[in-house]
Amino acid sequence: MATVPDPHEVLRSTKEKENFQRVTRLFISGGTILLREIFDVICPPSHLPTILKSPATEKQLRSAKLTKPQWDCLYPSPGVYGTSTDFDVTLLFRLLRTICNLIPPATSWDALPTSTDHSLAADLVRIKYYRNSVYGHVNQQMEIPDDEFLSLWKEISETLVRIAQQISPAKQNEWQKATDNFLKEPLTVEDERNIQELQRWYKNDTEVKQYVEKLQTSTEQGIERLETSLQDVQGKLQRAFHAIESKGQNLEGAIHRFQKKTGSCTQARLNSPRAFKMADEMLGKNEKIRMYVG
C-alpha cells in the first residue's frame, strides 16, 4: 500500500526548495527583463508596429507555429499591435529567433552550443536549454539539490551577463551586480508568484509541443493518403493505357489483314482520303495516349 505523504513534509521550506525558487527568480525576473531589453535594441518599440505589420514578418511568424495566445499578444485586434512589455520569455525567444535575422549556432537552434560559442544566438539557445532543465523539477516537488543548483546558477548567470554585454559594457556591469544580488537577497512573496509563472510557461510549452506533434502526425498522414491516391491513379492510367494499346494493336492487325485479303482490288478504296483519315486518327490517338501514360 502506498505511503500517504506528510503534508508538513511536503510544504515545509527546505534548502532545495529555496534553490528552486532562486533559479526561478533568475529566469523570470532576470531572463524575461533582459531578453526584452535585447529585443528592444534589435526591434525598437517605436518601430515594432511597422515590423509586425509587414507581410514578410507575418509569414515568418506563421511558420514559427505560435500558439493562439502568443498570436493574440502580437496582434490583439485588427490594426493594433502588441508591445514587448506584454511578451513573456517564451514569446521573446521565438521572436528573437524568427524575425531578428540572427544567424543560428552551428549546432542549430535546438541543441546546446559548443562551450566556445558565445554569440547572442548561442546564449539564447542556452537560456532555452537551462529553462528546460528547470522544467524537469516542476513535477519533482520543485527542489534542486545544492550541487546542481550551483552549476545551474553559474551557467545561467554567466549567459545573462554575456547577453547584457551585447547591449553595452555598462549594462553588462549592471547585470553582473544584479545576478550577484539575486543569489544573496532573501526570498519574498514575489518568488512564489515567479514559481506560478514558471508553471504557466511549462504548461504553455507543453501545449505547444503537443500541438506541433499533432500537426506533424496529421501532415504525415495526409502525405500517406496523397501517395496512396497517386498510386491508385497511376494504376488506373496504366490499365487504361494497356487496354487502349491492345485495341490499337487489334486495329492495326485488322487493317493489315484487310489489306492482305483485298489486295489490289481494294487499293483504290483504301487510297481514298476518308479511309486514310480514319486510320491516321486512330493510330494518332493511340500514340498520344502512349506518350502521356509512358
C-alpha positions in Angstrom: 0.0 0.0 0.0 1.4 3.4 -1.0 2.5 5.7 1.8 0.5 8.9 2.2 2.9 11.9 2.1 3.0 14.0 5.2 1.6 17.5 4.4 4.0 19.2 6.7 6.9 17.4 5.0 5.6 18.4 1.5 5.1 22.1 2.5 8.0 22.8 4.7 10.7 25.1 3.5 13.9 23.3 2.5 17.3 24.4 1.1 16.4 22.5 -2.1 13.1 24.4 -2.4 14.9 27.7 -1.9 17.4 26.7 -4.6 14.5 26.1 -7.0 12.9 29.5 -6.1 16.2 31.3 -6.7 16.7 29.8 -10.1 13.1 30.5 -11.0 13.7 34.1 -9.9 16.8 34.3 -12.1 14.7 33.1 -15.1 11.5 35.1 -14.5 12.8 38.3 -13.1 16.2 38.3 -14.8 15.8 36.4 -18.1 12.5 38.0 -19.1 13.7 41.5 -18.5 17.0 41.0 -20.2 15.6 39.3 -23.3 13.0 42.1 -23.6 15.9 44.7 -23.5 17.9 42.9 -26.2 14.7 42.5 -28.3 14.0 46.3 -27.9 17.5 47.0 -29.1 17.0 44.9 -32.3 13.3 45.9 -32.8 12.9 49.3 -31.2 9.4 49.8 -29.7 8.7 52.8 -31.9 9.4 50.6 -35.0 7.8 47.4 -33.8 4.3 48.1 -35.2 5.8 48.6 -38.7 7.8 45.3 -38.4 4.7 43.4 -37.3 2.6 44.9 -40.0 4.9 43.7 -42.7 3.5 40.7 -44.7 7.0 39.2 -44.7 7.0 39.2 -40.9 3.5 37.7 -40.7 4.7 34.9 -43.0 7.7 34.2 -40.8 5.6 34.2 -37.6 3.1 31.8 -39.2 5.9 29.4 -40.0 7.0 29.6 -36.3 3.8 27.8 -35.2 2.9 30.3 -32.5 0.0 29.4 -30.1 -3.2 31.4 -30.3 -2.4 33.3 -27.1 1.0 34.3 -28.5 -0.5 35.4 -31.8 -3.2 37.4 -29.9 -0.4 39.0 -27.9 1.3 40.2 -31.1 -2.0 41.1 -32.9 -4.6 42.0 -30.3 -7.1 43.3 -32.8 -7.1 44.5 -36.5 -4.6 47.4 -36.9 -3.4 47.1 -33.3 0.0 45.6 -32.5 1.5 44.2 -29.2 4.3 45.8 -27.3 7.3 44.0 -25.8 6.2 44.7 -22.3 3.5 42.1 -22.8 5.8 39.4 -24.1 6.9 36.6 -21.9 10.3 34.9 -22.2 9.0 32.1 -24.5 7.5 34.5 -27.0 10.6 36.8 -26.8 12.8 33.8 -27.6 10.6 32.9 -30.6 10.6 36.5 -31.9 14.4 36.8 -31.5 14.8 33.5 -33.3 12.3 34.2 -36.1 12.2 37.9 -37.0 15.5 39.4 -35.8 17.8 38.0 -38.5 20.1 36.2 -36.1 22.3 33.5 -37.5 21.7 30.2 -35.7 24.5 28.5 -33.9 26.5 25.8 -35.8 24.7 23.2 -33.6 21.3 24.6 -34.7 18.6 26.3 -32.6 17.6 23.1 -30.9 20.9 21.8 -29.5 23.2 23.0 -26.8 26.0 25.1 -28.4 29.7 24.4 -28.0 31.3 25.9 -25.0 33.4 28.3 -27.1 30.4 29.8 -29.0 29.4 32.9 -27.1 27.3 34.5 -29.8 23.9 36.1 -28.9 22.1 33.2 -30.8 24.1 30.6 -28.8 23.3 32.2 -25.5 19.6 32.4 -26.4 19.7 28.7 -27.0 21.4 28.2 -23.6 18.6 30.1 -21.9 16.1 27.8 -23.5 18.2 24.7 -22.6 18.6 25.6 -19.0 15.0 26.6 -18.7 14.1 23.1 -19.8 16.4 21.8 -17.1 14.5 23.7 -14.6 11.2 22.5 -16.1 12.4 19.0 -15.2 12.0 19.9 -11.5 8.4 21.3 -11.8 6.9 17.9 -11.2 9.6 16.8 -8.7 8.5 18.7 -5.6 10.2 21.8 -7.1 13.5 21.2 -5.4 17.1 21.4 -6.8 20.0 19.9 -4.9 22.9 22.1 -3.9 25.4 20.7 -6.4 23.0 21.1 -9.3 21.9 24.5 -8.1 25.5 25.9 -8.1 26.1 24.6 -11.6 22.8 25.9 -13.0 23.3 29.3 -11.3 26.8 29.7 -12.7 25.7 28.8 -16.3 22.6 30.8 -16.3 24.0 34.0 -14.7 27.1 33.9 -17.0 24.8 33.6 -20.0 22.6 36.5 -18.9 25.7 38.7 -18.3 27.0 37.9 -21.8 23.6 38.9 -23.3 23.8 42.1 -21.4 27.2 42.8 -22.9 25.6 42.7 -26.3 23.8 45.9 -25.3 26.6 47.8 -23.6 29.5 47.4 -21.2 27.5 49.4 -18.6 24.6 47.1 -19.0 27.0 44.1 -18.5 28.2 45.6 -15.2 24.7 46.3 -14.1 23.6 42.7 -14.7 26.7 41.2 -13.1 25.7 43.1 -9.9 22.1 42.1 -10.3 22.8 38.4 -10.6 25.0 38.6 -7.5 22.2 40.2 -5.6 19.7 37.7 -6.8 21.8 35.0 -5.1 22.1 36.8 -1.8 18.7 38.5 -1.3 16.1 36.9 0.9 13.1 35.2 -0.7 9.8 37.1 -0.8 6.2 36.5 -1.7 7.2 37.6 -5.3 9.2 34.4 -5.6 6.1 32.4 -5.1 4.5 34.3 -8.0 7.6 33.5 -10.0 7.0 29.8 -9.5 3.4 30.2 -10.6 4.6 32.0 -13.7 7.2 29.2 -14.4 4.4 26.6 -14.1 2.4 28.6 -16.6 5.4 28.6 -19.0 5.7 24.9 -18.6 2.0 24.3 -19.3 2.1 26.6 -22.4 5.3 25.0 -23.8 3.8 21.5 -23.2 0.7 22.5 -25.2 2.8 23.9 -28.0 4.8 20.7 -28.1 1.7 18.6 -28.3 0.2 20.9 -31.0 3.4 20.6 -33.1 3.4 16.8 -32.7 -0.3 16.6 -33.6 0.3 18.8 -36.7 3.3 16.7 -37.7 1.3 13.5 -37.4 -1.6 15.0 -39.3 0.8 16.1 -42.1 2.4 12.7 -42.3 -1.0 11.0 -42.5 -2.1 13.5 -45.2 1.1 12.7 -47.2 0.5 9.0 -46.9 -3.1 9.4 -48.2 -1.9 11.5 -51.1 0.7 9.0 -52.0 -1.9 6.2 -51.9 -4.2 8.2 -54.1 -1.5 8.9 -56.6 -0.5 5.3 -56.8 -4.2 4.4 -57.4 -4.5 7.0 -60.2 -1.2 5.8 -61.8 -2.5 2.2 -61.7 -5.8 3.2 -63.4 -3.9 5.1 -66.1 -1.6 2.2 -66.7 -4.6 -0.2 -67.1 -6.4 2.2 -69.4 -3.2 2.6 -71.5 -2.8 -1.2 -71.8 -6.4 -1.5 -72.8 -6.2 1.2 -75.4 -2.8 -0.1 -76.6 -4.4 -3.5 -77.1 -7.3 -2.1 -79.1 -4.8 -0.1 -81.2 -2.8 -3.2 -81.9 -6.0 -5.0 -82.9 -6.9 -2.2 -85.2 -3.5 -2.2 -86.9 -3.8 -6.0 -87.3 -7.3 -5.7 -88.8 -6.1 -3.1 -91.3 -3.2 -5.3 -92.2 -5.4 -8.3 -92.7 -7.9 -6.3 -94.7 -5.2 -5.0 -97.0 -3.8 -8.5 -97.4 -7.2 -10.1 -98.2 -8.5 -7.5 -100.6 -5.2 -7.0 -102.4 -5.1 -4.7 -105.4 -8.8 -4.8 -106.0 -9.5 -2.6 -102.9 -6.4 -0.4 -103.3 -8.4 2.4 -104.8 -10.8 2.3 -101.9 -8.1 2.4 -99.3 -6.4 5.2 -101.1 -9.5 7.3 -100.6 -8.9 10.4 -98.4 -11.7 9.3 -95.9 -10.1 5.8 -95.3 -6.6 7.2 -94.7 -8.0 9.9 -92.4 -9.8 7.4 -90.2 -6.8 5.2 -89.9 -4.5 8.1 -89.1 -6.8 9.4 -86.4 -7.0 6.0 -84.6 -3.2 5.5 -84.8 -2.5 9.1 -83.7 -4.7 8.8 -80.6 -3.0 5.6 -79.7 0.4 7.2 -79.9 -0.7 10.2 -77.9 -2.0 8.0 -75.1 1.2 6.0 -75.1 3.3 9.2 -74.7 1.0 10.6 -71.9 0.9 7.4 -69.8 4.5 6.4 -70.5 
